[in-house]
C-alpha cells in the first residue's frame, strides 16, 4: 500500500519500486491520499485486524524518524536509559502473543507493517542529534519494530551502518529475533564497526519461544545468526525477555542460558519481564484465553503498564543472573524497565547499567558516566 509522501523524491520513488518488486504477487493499493498511520484495517475484532495488518506492507514517510527515549513510566519509578530510537520500519510480521506493540496506540488503530522510504530524513535527524549531543549517542533500531526482519527487502541496515561508521560518537544497536544478518555483515567494516555497531538477539527458552513466539525463527536459528555476526567481527548482545514463569521455568531457563552462552560470547546480557499496556494483554487473552500465564499473573500496576508482582520478578531475575554468572562470569547483566528496588534485590547495581540499548555504561540514578 502506497501512502502519502512515500515517493515524493526521486530516490524514494526508486525505493518504492524496489520494495513493491519484492512481492510480485501482492496487490498494490494506491492510498497516497492518507498518511501511513491512517490506513484502515477492518476485522471482527482486534486479533483479526492485527492478523490482516501483518499481511499488509505500507510504504510511507515518517515525520519523526528519530525520537529520544522518554519512557512514560519513569514517573512511576521505572529506570531506563537515554537512547534515540530510529524508525526505518514499524511493527513486524512475527506473531508473538505477548507483543506490547499490538496494544499500543500507534498500532491498535492501524496494525500494519510499515517501511519508511525517507531514509534521507532519517540520516539528517541522526546527524542533527549528533551535532547537539555531548559524548556518544546511542541509536537503537528495535523499539517499535524487529530491527532486521524487513532488512532483506528494505536494506536499511547498510545505510545506517555506513552512517555510524562514518560519524565519531555514533553507536547503533539492532534488536532482532530474525536471521536476516547478511546486510549488516556486508555493510560493516570490522575495524570501524567494532564498538560502533551491535546486534542483539531477543531470546527465550526454546519451549517458550515455540509456544508464544509464533512465526519467529527458532532459538537455535537465532544463535546461528548471532554466531555469523560474531565471526564477522560485530558485537553481539543477548536479551532474555519476557521471562515467563511457566511450569518448570527454572530448568527451562537454566538450559537456555547454558546453551546460548555455550554458542555465543555476548558482550552483555539484559533481562526483562512482561511490561505491557492493558490493551496489549487483552490482545494476548484473545489469542490464548484468559487463563494464560501472562494475563493471569500480570496484574501488578506499574504506571500505565501491568507487570508480574515484584517478588516473582526478583525470583526470576536472581535465577537468571546466577545462571549467566555460572557460564559467563565476566559478562555484565542488566535489567530492562525495572525499579531501583528490583535491581538491588536481584543483586545488581543500577549505578552500573550496561543494558541492551546503549554504548558503555550508565548510572541510572545519576545520569551518564
N, C-alpha and C positions, 0 to 999 in steps of 0.2 A: 504494500500500500504506500503510495507516494503522498506525502503531506506537505504542508506549506513550507516553502523555502528549501526543500531538500536538494534542488538542483539550481539554486539561484546563481551560482558561479560556475564557470566552465569546468573547474576541477571537480565540483560537486556533481555536475551532470554526468561526467565520466564515471565517478564513483557509483552513482545510482545505476548506470548501465551495467557495471561490473557486478553489483550486488544482485540486480534483477536476473542477470545471466546465470548466477549461481544456482537459481531454482527455475530451470527452463519449463517445468510443468506446472508451476504455480500461476494462479490467476493474478494479474496485475490490476489493481484498482487505483484509479486516479482520484485522490481526495486532497488535492492541493488547495482546496478552499478552507481546510481546517488545520490546526496545529497538531503535532504528533501526540499530544496528551489529551486530545478531544475525540479520538477515534471511538465511536460507539461499538460495543460488543454486546450482542443480545444473547440471552440464555435464560433458562428457567430458574437458575439460582447462581450464586457466586462461583461455586465449584465448576459448573458448566461454562460460565463466562471465562474463567481462568483457563480452562482446557482449550476453549476456542481461541482465546487470546494468545496462548503459547504456540498456536499454529499460524499466527498472523505476524508477519515481519513488517514493521513500519519503518520507513525511511523518512527522516525528518531533520530538522535543525533545532538544536538545543540552545536556549538563550543563556543559561548559566552553566557552561561546560565544566567549570572547576568551582568547587564550593568548600569553604573551610568547615572543619568539623565543629559543630556546636550541638553536642548531644543534649536533647531537652531534659534528660533525666539527671544531669549533673546537679540540678537544684534539689533532687531527692537523695543526693549522696553518692551517685554513681561516679566513679573515677574513670576518665577517658583521656586519651592523648590528643595532642594537636597534630592534625594532618590535613591535607587538602584532597578531597575526593575528586577524581577525574572521571568524566562521564562520556566515553566514546560509544557506549551502548546502555541499554536499560532492560532489566529483568533477564530471564533466560529460559531455555527450552526444557530444563530439567523439572521434575515434578516432586521435589522434596516436600513432604507433607507438613513439615514444620516451618516452611519458608515464612519469615517475618514480612517479606516484601508483599506477599499475597494479600495481606490485610492493611498495607499502608495506603494513605490517601491517593498517592500518585499511581497506584496500581489498581486499587479497588474500583475506581471509575472506569479506567481503560486498561485492562490487564493484557497488554500486548507486549511482544518483544520488539525492541527498537534498536536501530543503528543510526547514529547521528553522523551526517555527512559533512558537517562544517568542521573538519579537522583543523583547518587554519585557525579558527576561532579558539579551539581547544589549546593549540600551541601558543597563541597570543596570550590567552589567560594564564597559562603556566608561566610564560615569560614575565608577565606583569607581577605575578605572585613572587617570583624570584627577585625581581628588582626591589620590591618593597620589604623583603624579608631580611632578617639578620640571622646568619647561620644557615644550616641545612634545612631545606624544605622537603618534607615527606609527602610525596604524591602517591595516591592509593587508588587502584582500579579494582573494585570488588565490593564497594558499599551497596550499590543498587543494581548489581549485575554479577554474573560469573565473569571473572576478569579475562578469561581466554576462550570461553566456549565458542563465541562467534568469530574468533580471530582467523580461522581458516578461510572465511569468505570476506571478512572486513579488513583484515591485515593492519589493524591499527597498532598492534604491538611494535611493528617495525618503525612506525613513525615516532611513537612515544619513547622507545628505547634509544633511538638515534638522538632524540632531543635531550634526554637526561645525560647521555654520554658526552654531549657537546656543551653542557652547562655545569660548571662547578657549583656545588651546593645543592644540586637536584638529586633526589633519591626517589626511586619508583618501586612500588610493590604491586604485583598482580596476585589476587586471591582467586583460587580456582578449584573446581573438582574435575576439570577436564584433562584430556590427554593432549590437547592442542598446543604443543610447545615448540613446534617447528619454526614458527615465526619469530619467537623470542630468541631461540638459539641462533637462527640465521642472522638476526639483526645485531646481536650482542658481540662486541669485541672483548674477550675475556679480561684484558688488562684494564679497559675502561669500565666494563660492566661490573666487575667485582667491587662491591661496596656501593655501587650506584643502582643496581637492579637486583631485586629479589623476587622469587616466585614462591608463593605459599600454597600448600595443599590443605584444603579442608578435609579432615578425616573423621571417621567414626569407626567403632568396632565393625568388622565386616558383617556380622549378623544384623546389626542395627542399620547399617547402610542398605543392605538388601531389603530390609523391611520398610524403610521410611524414605530413602533417597531414590525415588522411582526415576528410572531413566538415566541416572548418573553412572559414570564409569565405576568399576569395582574398586575396592580397596587396593588390590594388587596392581591394577592398571594405573591408578594414581601414583603409587610408589614407583612403578616403572618409569613414568613420565618424570617424576622428581629425580630419579637417578640420571636420566638423559640430560636434564638441566645441570645437575652437579658435574657430570662428566664434561660438559661444555664450559665449565668454569663459572656458572651462575650460582649466586647464593640461594640456598633452599631453606625454607622455613616450613613448620607444620603447625596446624591449629586443630585441636580436637574440640568440636563444638557443633551442636549442643550435646553435652553429656547427658545421657538419659538413664534413669535408674530402673531399667528393665530387670526382670528376673535373672539373677546371675551376673549382674553388671560388673562386679568386681573382677571375676575371672575373664569376662569378655574384654574389658579394657586393659587388663594386665597383659593379655596375649596380644592385643592390638599394638600396645606400646612396644612390647618386645619385638614384634615383627617389623614395625615401622623403623625403629631405631637400629635394628639389625640390617636393614637395607639402605637406609639413608642417614647421613650425618648432618642434621639440620643445625643452622646457626642459632636457632631459638625455637621454643615451643610455647604456644599460647593455649590456654584452656578457657572454656566458656560454657554457659548453660542456656536454657530457654530464657529469652528476654523479649517477649513479644507483646504486641498490642492485642487487646481482646478480640478485635475483628479477625486478626490472623489466626488466633486459636479457634475461633468459630469456624474458620475455613478448615482447619485441621480436623475438628469434630465432624464436619460434614463429610470428610473423606473416610474417617476411621470409626466414627461413633463417639459418643460422649465418654465412654469408659476407658479411653486410651490413656497411656501413662502421662502424656503431655497436658491435656486439658484437665485431667482429674487431679494432678498434683501441682500444676502451675496456678496456684490461687493466691499467692503472696503478692500483694500490690506494691509496686515499686515505681513511684511516679505514675505515669500513664501506662506502664507495662506490667505484665504479670510474669512471675517467676516461681520457681520452687522455693520452699522455705529455706532460710539461711542455713539451718542445721544440716539439711540434706546437701546443699551446695558445698558446704565446707567438707563434709564427709567425702564427697566425690572428688573434690579438688585435692584433698590430702592424699587420697589413694593414688590419684594420677601423678602428683608431684613425687610421691615415693617411687612409683614405677619409672618415671623419667630419670630420677637420680640413681636408680638401680642400674639402668642400662646405659645412661649417658650422663655421668655425674657432673660434667663440665658445662652442660647445655643449660642456659638460663631459661627459667619458666616464669611466665606472667599470666595474668588473668584479663579477660575481656569484659568490660562493662560491669565492674564489681565495686562494692563499697570498701572503704578502708578496713572496716571490721572484718569482712570476709577475707580480704587479702591477708591480714595478720593472723587470723585463725587458721588459715590454710598453710601457715608457715612461710609466707612470702612478704617481701618488703615493697610497698607501693612507692617508696622513695627511689627505687631502682627498677623501674618498669622497662622491660625490653620486649615489648609486645609486637604483634604482627605488623601493625600499621606504620611503624616509624623506623627511622635510622637511629642507631645508637641507643641511648637510654634517656629516660625522662623521670624526673621526680614528680609524681602525680600530685603531691601535696604542696609543692613549691613552684613548679614550673620547669622549663627545660634546663638541662645542665650544659 
